[in-house]
Amino acid sequence: MNVITESRTSKSIRNAKIALLFYLANLILQFFSRKIFLDYLGPEVLGLNTTAQNLLGFLNLAELGIGGAISYTLYKPLYQNDIKVINEIVSLQGWLYRRVAYIVVGGACVFMCFFPMIFEKAVLPLWYTYGSFIVLLVASLLSYFVNYPQVILTADQKEYKITLNVQSIKLAKIVLQIVAIRFLSNGYVYWMILELLTAIFIAIVLNRVLKKEYPWLNTSPSLGPILKKKYPTIITKTKQIFFHKVSGFVLTQTSPLIIYAYASLTLVAIYGNYMLIITGVTLLMNAFSGGITAGIGNLVAENNMQRIKEVFWELTSCRIWLASIICFGIYKLAHSFIALWVGESYVIEQEPFIVLLLITFISLTRTNDLFIYAYGLYQDIWSPITEAILNLGLAIGLGYYYGLTGILLGTAISLLIIVCCWKPYFLYKCGFKEKISEYIYRYMKCMLLVVFSFIGTLKILHMIVKDDFISSYYEWGKYGILCLSLYITVSLLFFLVFDSGMRRFVNRIKSIIR
């Protein structure tokens, strides 16, 4: 392994370790926070908060994927230590972001005019809605006006510096919000104040980190009109990424809005409880991926196809294995945890739960996306448009007849068609420039290994544990350790015996430990 690869690997591991630590701490606190929210403010306030975040997410589509295009463009000048080009690219980002911020403000004003109609079913005072939305809006605008240069840390594989500073502040914020809601009258008012103050503090801290890490960084957003002509690739990539951002929004943000339209804020809160679990584990997986994304970009820049393919299959096998562990754990433990955590009344029905697990597995195994982004392959704009139309259309249509199960089925079907079928074909054709047959064979083999692992572990569990009724966190913890340790053992044996990508990955980890 050469020096460049060792450096890239060590940076990826450091990013992943720091992110993993903080996301675990944040996940634990989020559970406490959500419990306090439900107990002291009720599901209506929690559902309102979730819906406000989704509406703001829609406005943030105006970001157009500028951050992704900028990050991709920064790989080469960072590798060459070209300070002038880096300053120009980040300056162009600042100029573009300011225009996005104006669009977001205008859209927010229009949205707020219709809040009395949108939230007419809510039993809460309308100022709750306006207060929540405005606080979240201010935090979003700070990212456009102040925080945008942090993209250089991500592209330079120093994302751990963002995580250390931002996540530690957010952890402190969550603790203070829990205390405020639990012990103070009008706790939700203090929740909003803390949310606002934290956003401002994070902006100040990130600015100091950037000045310390890159003292030569001097952005001039006013030069944007000139730089736009100098770097037309950024504008092209931004336009392409925009359509992918739309698809991502439809996938992650519209379900709560459709659920609210067909049902109530209470069902949004019930769905949100499970999504907190799934989002938590997804963030953990993304922490791992985020730590290596820039490394993959540098790897692709070296253009060693044999090395690229080896790393691709190492990551693919590893992500499939990790995703199967997560999904098995959710399958066996989520219902009992929800019952212990917030009560039996918040347990979701089994049919939508299974569909939600399928969505989770597909979302956690999107290794193709990492390499597609590294190659800068955003030109398939028809695919995110198709995915969004399928997702939204099927969710609304099937949701009308089958409720929550139908809404989630719409998402699952769109993912199966675009993510599982089109994306690997696109990567192999335009990135690797090879036939897709290899991918089909190796991916299907991994899926069979997952199926055999699931079936084998369930049969063994059935023989060991006759009754999995759980009445306390202690019993839940014991049962969880048994389930996960058994599945990890069975699945790891299957993957090590039958999958060369997993064997290479394990050998890589062994060499790093040594």
C-alpha positions as CSV (number, residue, x, y, z in Angstrom):
1,M,0.0,0.0,0.0
2,N,1.6,3.3,-1.0
3,V,1.9,6.5,1.1
4,I,-1.0,8.2,-0.5
5,T,-3.3,5.3,0.1
6,E,-2.2,5.0,3.7
7,S,-2.8,8.7,4.3
8,R,-6.2,8.4,2.7
9,T,-7.1,5.4,4.8
10,S,-5.9,6.9,8.0
11,K,-7.9,10.1,7.4
12,S,-11.0,8.1,6.5
13,I,-10.7,6.1,9.7
14,R,-10.2,9.2,11.9
15,N,-13.3,10.8,10.3
16,A,-15.3,7.7,10.8
17,K,-14.2,7.2,14.4
18,I,-15.0,10.7,15.5
19,A,-18.3,10.7,13.7
20,L,-19.3,7.4,15.1
21,L,-18.6,8.5,18.7
22,F,-20.6,11.7,18.4
23,Y,-23.5,10.2,16.5
24,L,-23.9,7.5,19.1
25,A,-24.0,10.1,21.9
26,N,-26.4,12.2,19.8
27,L,-28.6,9.2,19.1
28,I,-28.9,8.3,22.8
29,L,-29.8,11.9,23.7
30,Q,-32.4,12.1,20.9
31,F,-34.3,9.2,22.4
32,F,-34.4,11.0,25.8
33,S,-35.4,14.2,24.1
34,R,-38.2,12.6,22.1
35,K,-39.5,10.9,25.2
36,I,-39.6,14.2,27.1
37,F,-41.3,15.8,24.1
38,L,-44.0,13.2,24.1
39,D,-44.5,13.2,27.9
40,Y,-44.5,16.9,28.5
41,L,-45.6,18.5,25.2
42,G,-47.6,15.7,23.5
43,P,-47.5,14.1,20.1
44,E,-49.1,17.1,18.4
45,V,-46.2,19.4,19.2
46,L,-43.7,16.7,18.1
47,G,-45.6,16.1,14.8
48,L,-45.7,19.9,14.3
49,N,-42.0,20.2,14.8
50,T,-41.4,17.3,12.3
51,T,-43.7,18.9,9.7
52,A,-42.0,22.3,10.0
53,Q,-38.6,20.7,9.4
54,N,-40.0,18.9,6.3
55,L,-41.4,22.2,4.9
56,L,-38.1,23.9,5.4
57,G,-36.4,20.9,3.7
58,F,-38.5,21.7,0.6
59,L,-37.3,25.3,0.6
60,N,-33.7,24.1,0.9
61,L,-34.0,22.4,-2.5
62,A,-33.0,25.8,-3.8
63,E,-29.5,24.9,-2.7
64,L,-29.4,23.0,-6.0
65,G,-26.6,20.7,-5.0
66,I,-24.1,23.5,-5.0
67,G,-22.2,22.0,-2.1
68,G,-21.8,18.7,-3.9
69,A,-20.5,20.4,-7.0
70,I,-18.1,22.5,-5.0
71,S,-16.8,19.6,-3.1
72,Y,-16.1,17.6,-6.3
73,T,-14.3,20.6,-7.9
74,L,-12.1,21.1,-4.8
75,Y,-10.5,17.6,-4.9
76,K,-7.9,18.5,-7.5
77,P,-6.8,21.9,-6.3
78,L,-6.5,20.6,-2.7
79,Y,-4.4,17.7,-3.9
80,Q,-2.2,20.2,-5.8
81,N,-2.3,22.8,-2.9
82,D,-3.4,25.5,-5.3
83,I,-4.5,28.2,-2.9
84,K,-5.6,30.7,-5.5
85,V,-8.0,28.2,-7.2
86,I,-9.4,27.1,-3.8
87,N,-10.2,30.6,-2.7
88,E,-11.9,31.3,-6.1
89,I,-14.0,28.2,-5.9
90,V,-15.2,28.8,-2.4
91,S,-15.9,32.5,-3.2
92,L,-18.1,31.3,-6.1
93,Q,-19.9,29.1,-3.6
94,G,-20.5,32.0,-1.3
95,W,-22.0,34.1,-4.2
96,L,-24.2,31.2,-5.3
97,Y,-25.3,30.5,-1.7
98,R,-26.4,34.2,-1.1
99,R,-28.7,33.9,-4.1
100,V,-30.1,30.7,-2.7
101,A,-30.7,32.3,0.7
102,Y,-32.8,35.1,-1.0
103,I,-34.9,32.4,-2.7
104,V,-35.3,30.5,0.6
105,V,-36.4,33.7,2.4
106,G,-38.9,34.5,-0.3
107,G,-40.3,31.0,-0.3
108,A,-40.5,31.0,3.5
109,C,-42.6,34.2,3.5
110,V,-45.0,32.6,1.0
111,F,-45.3,29.4,3.0
112,M,-46.0,31.3,6.2
113,C,-48.9,33.1,4.5
114,F,-50.6,29.7,4.1
115,F,-49.8,28.3,7.6
116,P,-53.4,28.8,8.8
117,M,-54.6,26.6,6.0
118,I,-51.8,24.0,6.2
119,F,-52.1,23.5,9.9
120,E,-55.9,24.0,10.3
121,K,-56.2,20.4,11.6
122,A,-53.7,21.1,14.4
123,V,-55.1,21.9,17.9
124,L,-52.0,23.9,18.8
125,P,-51.7,27.7,18.9
126,L,-50.6,29.0,15.5
127,W,-47.6,30.9,17.0
128,Y,-46.1,27.5,17.8
129,T,-45.9,26.8,14.1
130,Y,-44.5,30.2,13.2
131,G,-42.0,30.1,16.0
132,S,-40.7,26.7,15.1
133,F,-40.4,27.5,11.4
134,I,-38.7,30.8,11.9
135,V,-36.1,29.4,14.3
136,L,-35.3,26.6,11.9
137,L,-35.2,29.0,9.0
138,V,-32.6,31.3,10.7
139,A,-30.4,28.2,11.3
140,S,-30.6,27.3,7.7
141,L,-29.8,30.8,6.5
142,L,-26.6,30.9,8.6
143,S,-25.4,27.9,6.6
144,Y,-25.8,30.0,3.4
145,F,-24.3,33.3,4.6
146,V,-21.6,32.2,7.2
147,N,-20.9,28.4,7.3
148,Y,-20.5,27.6,3.6
149,P,-16.6,27.5,3.6
150,Q,-16.8,24.4,5.8
151,V,-17.0,22.4,2.5
152,I,-13.3,22.7,2.2
153,L,-12.9,20.6,5.4
154,T,-15.1,17.9,4.0
155,A,-13.2,17.8,0.6
156,D,-9.9,17.8,2.4
157,Q,-10.9,14.8,4.5
158,K,-10.9,16.8,7.7
159,E,-14.6,16.4,8.4
160,Y,-13.8,15.2,11.9
161,K,-13.0,18.9,12.8
162,I,-16.6,19.8,11.9
163,T,-18.0,16.9,13.8
164,L,-15.9,17.6,16.9
165,N,-17.1,21.2,17.1
166,V,-20.6,21.1,15.8
167,Q,-21.8,17.8,17.4
168,S,-20.4,18.7,20.8
169,I,-22.4,22.0,20.7
170,K,-25.5,20.2,19.6
171,L,-25.2,17.6,22.4
172,A,-25.1,20.4,24.9
173,K,-28.1,22.0,23.3
174,I,-30.2,18.8,23.5
175,V,-29.3,18.4,27.2
176,L,-30.4,22.0,27.9
177,Q,-33.6,21.6,25.8
178,I,-34.5,18.4,27.8
179,V,-34.0,20.3,31.1
180,A,-36.0,23.3,29.8
181,I,-39.0,21.2,28.7
182,R,-38.9,19.0,31.8
183,F,-38.6,21.7,34.5
184,L,-39.6,25.1,33.1
185,S,-43.1,26.4,32.2
186,N,-43.5,27.2,28.5
187,G,-40.7,24.7,27.9
188,Y,-41.2,24.8,24.1
189,V,-40.4,28.5,24.0
190,Y,-37.0,27.8,25.7
191,W,-36.5,25.0,23.2
192,M,-36.9,27.4,20.3
193,I,-34.5,30.0,22.0
194,L,-31.9,27.3,22.5
195,E,-32.2,26.2,18.9
196,L,-31.6,29.7,17.7
197,L,-28.7,30.5,20.0
198,T,-27.0,27.2,19.1
199,A,-27.2,27.9,15.4
200,I,-25.5,31.3,16.0
201,F,-22.8,29.8,18.2
202,I,-22.0,27.0,15.7
203,A,-21.5,29.6,13.0
204,I,-19.0,31.5,15.2
205,V,-17.1,28.3,16.1
206,L,-16.9,27.0,12.6
207,N,-15.5,30.4,11.4
208,R,-12.7,30.2,14.0
209,V,-11.9,26.6,13.0
210,L,-11.6,27.5,9.4
211,K,-9.4,30.5,10.1
212,K,-7.1,28.3,12.2
213,E,-6.9,25.5,9.7
214,Y,-6.7,27.6,6.6
215,P,-5.3,31.0,7.5
216,W,-4.9,31.7,3.8
217,L,-8.6,31.2,3.0
218,N,-9.9,34.5,1.9
219,T,-13.3,34.4,0.1
220,S,-14.8,37.2,-1.9
221,P,-18.4,36.3,-2.9
222,S,-18.8,39.6,-4.7
223,L,-16.5,38.2,-7.4
224,G,-19.1,35.6,-8.2
225,P,-20.3,36.9,-11.6
226,I,-16.7,36.8,-12.9
227,L,-15.8,33.4,-11.3
228,K,-19.0,31.9,-12.7
229,K,-17.6,32.3,-16.2
230,K,-14.2,31.0,-15.1
231,Y,-15.5,27.8,-13.6
232,P,-18.5,26.7,-15.8
233,T,-18.1,23.1,-14.7
234,I,-19.5,24.1,-11.2
235,I,-22.6,25.6,-12.8
236,T,-23.1,22.5,-15.0
237,K,-22.6,20.0,-12.1
238,T,-24.9,22.1,-9.9
239,K,-27.7,22.0,-12.5
240,Q,-27.3,18.2,-12.7
241,I,-27.1,17.6,-9.0
242,F,-30.3,19.7,-8.5
243,F,-32.4,16.9,-9.9
244,H,-30.7,14.4,-7.6
245,K,-31.4,16.7,-4.7
246,V,-35.1,16.8,-5.6
247,S,-35.3,13.0,-5.6
248,G,-33.5,12.9,-2.2
249,F,-36.0,15.3,-0.8
250,V,-39.0,13.4,-2.1
251,L,-37.5,10.2,-0.7
252,T,-36.8,11.5,2.8
253,Q,-39.1,14.5,3.5
254,T,-42.5,14.0,1.8
255,S,-43.7,10.9,3.7
256,P,-44.5,12.8,6.9
257,L,-46.4,15.4,4.8
258,I,-48.5,12.7,3.0
259,I,-49.2,10.9,6.3
260,Y,-50.4,14.2,7.8
261,A,-52.6,14.8,4.8
262,Y,-54.2,11.4,5.1
263,A,-54.2,11.1,8.9
264,S,-53.0,13.3,11.7
265,L,-49.9,14.9,13.4
266,T,-50.2,12.0,16.0
267,L,-49.5,9.4,13.3
268,V,-46.6,11.6,12.0
269,A,-45.2,11.4,15.6
270,I,-45.6,7.6,15.7
271,Y,-43.9,7.2,12.3
272,G,-41.3,9.7,13.5
273,N,-40.4,7.4,16.5
274,Y,-39.4,4.6,14.1
275,M,-37.7,7.1,11.8
276,L,-35.6,8.3,14.7
277,I,-34.2,4.8,15.1
278,I,-33.7,4.4,11.4
279,T,-32.3,7.9,10.9
280,G,-29.9,7.2,13.8
281,V,-28.4,4.1,12.4
282,T,-28.4,5.7,8.9
283,L,-26.4,8.6,10.3
284,L,-23.9,6.1,11.8
285,M,-23.5,4.4,8.4
286,N,-23.2,7.8,6.7
287,A,-20.6,8.8,9.3
288,F,-18.6,5.8,8.0
289,S,-19.3,6.8,4.4
290,G,-18.7,10.5,5.0
291,G,-15.3,9.7,6.3
292,I,-14.3,8.0,3.1
293,T,-16.1,10.0,0.4
294,A,-13.2,12.4,-0.2
295,G,-10.8,9.4,-0.2
296,I,-12.8,7.7,-2.9
297,G,-12.6,11.0,-4.9
298,N,-8.9,10.9,-4.6
299,L,-8.7,7.2,-5.5
300,V,-10.7,7.8,-8.7
301,A,-8.4,10.7,-9.6
302,E,-5.5,8.2,-9.5
303,N,-7.3,6.2,-12.3
304,N,-6.0,2.8,-11.2
305,M,-9.0,0.7,-12.2
306,Q,-7.9,-2.5,-10.5
307,R,-7.5,-0.6,-7.2
308,I,-10.8,1.2,-7.7
309,K,-12.7,-2.0,-8.3
310,E,-11.1,-3.7,-5.3
311,V,-12.1,-0.9,-3.0
312,F,-15.6,-0.8,-4.5
313,W,-16.3,-4.4,-3.7
314,E,-14.7,-4.1,-0.3
315,L,-17.1,-1.3,0.6
316,T,-20.1,-2.9,-1.1
317,S,-19.7,-6.2,0.8
318,C,-19.0,-4.4,4.1
319,R,-22.0,-2.1,3.7
320,I,-24.3,-4.9,2.8
321,W,-23.1,-6.9,5.8
322,L,-23.5,-3.9,8.2
323,A,-26.9,-3.0,6.7
324,S,-28.1,-6.6,7.3
325,I,-27.0,-6.4,10.9
326,I,-28.8,-3.2,11.4
327,C,-32.0,-4.4,9.7
328,F,-32.0,-7.7,11.7
329,G,-31.6,-5.7,14.9
330,I,-34.4,-3.4,14.0
331,Y,-36.6,-6.4,13.0
332,K,-36.1,-8.2,16.3
333,L,-35.8,-5.2,18.7
334,A,-37.6,-2.1,17.4
335,H,-41.2,-3.0,18.5
336,S,-40.2,-4.0,22.0
337,F,-38.0,-0.9,22.4
338,I,-40.8,1.5,21.2
339,A,-43.2,-0.2,23.7
340,L,-40.7,0.3,26.6
341,W,-39.7,3.8,25.5
342,V,-43.0,5.6,24.7
343,G,-45.7,2.9,25.2
344,E,-47.6,0.2,23.3
345,S,-49.9,2.7,21.6
346,Y,-46.9,4.0,19.6
347,V,-46.0,0.6,18.1
348,I,-46.5,0.5,14.3
349,E,-48.3,-2.3,12.5
350,Q,-46.2,-5.1,11.0
351,E,-46.9,-4.5,7.3
352,P,-45.7,-1.0,7.1
353,F,-42.8,-2.0,9.4
354,I,-41.6,-4.6,7.0
355,V,-41.7,-2.2,4.1
356,L,-39.8,0.4,6.2
357,L,-37.1,-2.3,6.8
358,L,-36.8,-2.8,3.0
359,I,-36.4,1.0,2.5
360,T,-33.8,1.1,5.2
361,F,-31.8,-1.7,3.8
362,I,-31.7,-0.2,0.3
363,S,-30.8,3.2,1.7
364,L,-27.9,1.8,3.8
365,T,-26.3,-0.1,0.9
366,R,-26.0,2.7,-1.7
367,T,-22.3,2.2,-2.3
368,N,-22.8,3.0,-6.0
369,D,-23.6,6.6,-5.2
370,L,-20.3,7.1,-3.5
371,F,-18.4,6.2,-6.7
372,I,-20.9,7.9,-9.0
373,Y,-20.2,11.1,-7.1
374,A,-16.5,10.6,-7.2
375,Y,-16.6,10.2,-11.0
376,G,-18.8,13.3,-11.2
377,L,-21.5,11.4,-13.0
378,Y,-24.6,13.6,-12.5
379,Q,-25.8,13.7,-16.1
380,D,-28.5,11.1,-15.7
381,I,-31.0,13.7,-14.7
382,W,-34.0,11.7,-15.9
383,S,-33.4,9.1,-13.2
384,P,-34.0,11.3,-10.2
385,I,-37.0,12.9,-11.9
386,T,-38.4,9.4,-12.6
387,E,-37.6,8.3,-9.0
388,A,-39.4,11.4,-7.6
389,I,-42.4,11.0,-9.8
390,L,-42.7,7.3,-8.9
391,N,-42.1,7.9,-5.3
392,L,-44.6,10.7,-4.9
393,G,-47.2,9.4,-7.3
394,L,-47.2,5.8,-5.9
395,A,-47.1,7.1,-2.3
396,I,-50.2,9.3,-2.8
397,G,-52.1,6.7,-4.9
398,L,-51.2,3.6,-2.8
399,G,-51.5,5.7,0.4
400,Y,-55.1,6.5,-0.4
401,Y,-56.0,2.7,-0.5
402,Y,-53.5,1.2,1.9
403,G,-52.7,4.0,4.3
404,L,-49.2,4.0,5.8
405,T,-48.2,0.8,4.1
406,G,-49.1,2.2,0.7
407,I,-47.2,5.4,1.3
408,L,-44.0,3.5,2.2
409,L,-44.5,1.0,-0.7
410,G,-44.4,4.0,-3.1
411,T,-40.9,4.8,-1.7
412,A,-39.7,1.2,-1.8
413,I,-40.8,0.6,-5.4
414,S,-39.0,3.8,-6.6
415,L,-35.9,2.7,-4.8
416,L,-35.9,-0.8,-6.3
417,I,-36.2,0.6,-9.8
418,I,-33.7,3.4,-9.7
419,V,-31.3,2.7,-6.9
420,C,-31.1,-1.1,-7.2
421,C,-31.4,-1.4,-11.0
422,W,-30.4,1.8,-12.8
423,K,-27.6,3.2,-10.5
424,P,-25.2,0.1,-10.7
425,Y,-25.8,-0.1,-14.5
426,F,-25.0,3.6,-14.8
427,L,-21.8,3.3,-12.7
428,Y,-20.5,0.3,-14.7
429,K,-21.3,1.8,-18.1
430,C,-20.0,5.4,-17.5
431,G,-17.6,5.0,-14.6
432,F,-16.0,1.6,-14.7
433,K,-16.8,1.2,-18.4
434,E,-17.4,-2.5,-18.0
435,K,-20.3,-4.9,-18.4
436,I,-22.9,-5.1,-15.6
437,S,-22.8,-8.9,-15.4
438,E,-20.1,-8.9,-12.8
439,Y,-22.2,-6.7,-10.5
440,I,-25.4,-8.7,-10.9
441,Y,-23.5,-11.9,-10.0
442,R,-21.7,-10.6,-7.0
443,Y,-24.6,-8.5,-5.7
444,M,-27.1,-11.4,-5.9
445,K,-24.6,-13.6,-4.1
446,C,-24.4,-11.1,-1.3
447,M,-28.2,-10.9,-1.1
448,L,-28.3,-14.7,-0.8
449,L,-25.8,-14.6,2.0
450,V,-28.0,-12.1,3.8
451,V,-31.1,-14.3,3.3
452,F,-29.3,-17.4,4.6
453,S,-28.0,-15.4,7.6
454,F,-31.5,-14.1,8.5
455,I,-33.1,-17.6,8.2
456,G,-30.3,-19.4,10.0
457,T,-30.2,-16.9,12.9
458,L,-34.0,-16.9,13.3
459,K,-34.1,-20.7,13.5
460,I,-31.3,-20.8,16.1
461,L,-33.0,-18.1,18.1
462,H,-36.2,-20.0,18.0
463,M,-34.5,-23.0,19.5
464,I,-32.7,-21.0,22.2
465,V,-35.4,-18.6,23.2
466,K,-39.0,-19.9,23.3
467,D,-40.6,-16.6,24.5
468,D,-39.1,-13.3,23.5
469,F,-41.6,-11.2,25.6
470,I,-39.7,-8.3,27.0
471,S,-40.9,-6.3,30.0
472,S,-37.8,-4.2,31.0
473,Y,-34.8,-2.5,29.5
474,Y,-32.6,-5.1,31.2
475,E,-34.4,-7.9,29.4
476,W,-34.4,-6.0,26.2
477,G,-30.6,-5.4,26.5
478,K,-29.9,-9.1,27.1
479,Y,-32.1,-10.2,24.2
480,G,-30.6,-7.6,22.0
481,I,-27.0,-8.8,22.7
482,L,-28.1,-12.3,22.1
483,C,-29.8,-11.5,18.8
484,L,-27.0,-9.3,17.4
485,S,-24.1,-11.4,18.5
486,L,-25.7,-14.5,17.0
487,Y,-26.5,-12.8,13.7
488,I,-23.0,-11.2,13.5
489,T,-21.4,-14.5,14.0
490,V,-23.5,-16.4,11.5
491,S,-23.5,-13.7,8.8
492,L,-19.7,-13.0,9.2
493,L,-19.0,-16.7,8.7
494,F,-21.1,-16.8,5.5
495,F,-19.5,-13.6,4.1
496,L,-15.9,-14.6,4.9
497,V,-16.3,-18.1,3.3
498,F,-18.2,-17.0,0.2
499,D,-17.2,-13.3,-0.5
500,S,-13.7,-12.2,-1.5
501,G,-14.6,-8.5,-1.0
502,M,-15.3,-9.1,2.7
503,R,-12.1,-11.1,3.1
504,R,-10.1,-8.2,1.7
505,F,-11.9,-5.7,3.9
506,V,-11.2,-7.8,7.0
507,N,-7.5,-8.2,6.0
508,R,-7.3,-4.4,5.5
509,I,-8.7,-3.8,9.0
510,K,-6.2,-6.3,10.4
511,S,-3.2,-4.5,8.8
512,I,-4.5,-1.2,10.1
513,I,-4.7,-2.6,13.6
514,R,-1.2,-3.9,13.4
